[in-house]
């Protein structure tokens, strides 16, 4: 059974979220080269710094029978991380996660959300009503990664 909730406060899911992120980048369909994907994330995020990063944000987690299959994070009005397991993409899970994050943003009083979206995430954000502010390329470990700054306003 698929459910959406928040990150386990004890951090017990943090490693699974890190692995989800890695798998989405490296095992899912991609418009990035293998070198660009390695520059983006060479290995799954783990450890105390990773847990601190997640603990500082609202983290919506999508689970199937208790297994993490998606996550989206909110830091103030910024969507920081958005990942769905490669074998679960295209099934409406992005929308489920976004709805949870948008509801939390509204509770926090935000009227606008913004993000830096990868090439693969841009269509999903567009479908949620975001628009592109600008396309950009950022240097990351010797590679230039394409992304877009996007926003949705008002919520």
C-alpha positions in Angstrom: 0.0 0.0 0.0 1.4 3.4 -1.0 1.3 6.2 1.6 2.7 9.7 1.9 4.0 11.0 5.2 7.0 12.9 6.6 10.6 11.8 7.3 11.0 9.5 10.3 12.2 11.9 13.1 14.7 9.4 14.4 16.5 9.6 11.0 16.0 5.9 10.4 15.0 6.5 6.8 17.8 8.9 5.9 20.0 6.3 4.4 17.1 5.0 2.3 16.4 8.5 1.0 20.1 8.9 0.1 20.0 5.6 -1.8 16.8 6.7 -3.5 18.5 9.9 -4.7 21.5 7.9 -6.0 19.3 5.4 -7.8 17.2 8.0 -9.4 20.3 9.8 -10.7 22.2 6.7 -11.8 19.6 4.0 -12.6 16.7 6.0 -14.0 16.4 7.4 -17.5 18.6 10.4 -17.9 19.5 13.2 -20.2 22.9 13.5 -18.4 26.1 11.6 -19.3 27.5 9.1 -16.9 30.3 11.6 -16.1 27.7 14.3 -15.3 25.7 11.9 -13.1 28.9 11.0 -11.2 29.7 14.7 -10.8 26.1 15.3 -9.5 26.3 12.4 -6.9 29.1 9.9 -7.0 27.8 7.8 -4.1 24.6 7.7 -1.9 24.4 10.4 0.8 24.8 9.0 4.3 26.0 10.0 7.7 25.5 12.8 10.1 25.8 15.7 7.7 23.2 14.1 5.4 20.8 13.6 8.4 21.4 17.2 9.5 20.5 18.4 6.0 17.3 16.4 6.0 16.4 17.3 9.6 16.6 21.0 8.7 13.8 20.7 6.1 10.3 19.4 5.7 10.6 16.0 4.0 7.6 14.4 2.4 8.3 10.7 1.9 6.3 8.3 -0.3 6.4 4.7 0.9 5.2 1.4 -0.5 4.7 -1.2 2.3 7.2 0.8 4.4 9.9 1.1 1.7 10.9 4.6 0.6 10.0 5.1 -3.1 9.9 8.9 -3.3 10.9 12.0 -1.4 10.6 15.8 -1.8 12.0 18.4 0.6 11.0 21.9 1.4 13.4 24.5 2.9 11.4 27.7 3.5 9.9 28.3 0.0 12.5 26.3 -1.9 12.0 22.7 -3.0 15.5 21.4 -2.5 15.3 17.7 -3.4 12.9 15.7 -5.5 13.4 12.0 -6.3 11.2 9.1 -7.3 12.5 5.5 -7.6 13.3 4.8 -11.3 10.8 1.9 -11.5 8.1 4.1 -10.0 8.3 7.1 -12.2 5.4 8.1 -14.4 2.7 6.9 -12.0 1.7 10.2 -10.4 4.0 9.9 -7.4 5.6 13.3 -8.1 2.2 14.9 -7.9 1.5 13.2 -4.6 4.8 14.4 -3.1 4.3 17.9 -4.5 0.8 18.1 -3.0 2.2 17.3 0.4 4.9 19.9 0.1 2.6 22.6 -1.3 0.2 22.0 1.6 3.1 22.4 4.1 4.3 25.5 2.3 0.8 27.0 2.7 0.8 26.1 6.4 4.1 28.0 6.7 2.6 31.0 5.0 4.5 30.8 1.7 2.7 32.1 -1.4 5.5 31.0 -3.9 7.6 28.0 -4.4 10.8 27.8 -6.4 13.4 25.2 -7.3 16.4 24.3 -9.4 15.1 21.5 -11.6 17.1 18.9 -13.4 16.4 18.2 -17.1 14.3 15.1 -16.1 12.3 17.0 -13.4 11.4 20.0 -15.5 8.4 18.4 -17.2 6.9 17.3 -13.9 7.3 20.8 -12.4 5.8 22.3 -15.5 2.8 20.0 -15.0 2.4 21.3 -11.5 2.1 24.9 -12.8 5.7 26.0 -12.4 7.3 28.2 -15.1 11.0 28.5 -16.1 12.7 31.7 -14.8 15.9 30.8 -16.6 18.0 27.9 -17.9 21.5 27.7 -16.5 24.6 25.5 -16.4 26.5 25.0 -13.2 30.0 23.7 -12.6 30.1 20.5 -10.5 33.3 18.5 -10.1 34.6 19.2 -13.6 31.3 18.9 -15.4 28.7 21.5 -16.5 25.2 20.4 -15.4 22.2 21.9 -17.1 19.2 22.8 -15.0 16.4 25.4 -14.8 15.4 27.8 -12.1 11.6 27.5 -11.8 8.8 29.0 -9.7 5.1 28.6 -9.0 3.3 31.7 -7.8 0.9 32.0 -6.3 0.3 28.7 -4.7 
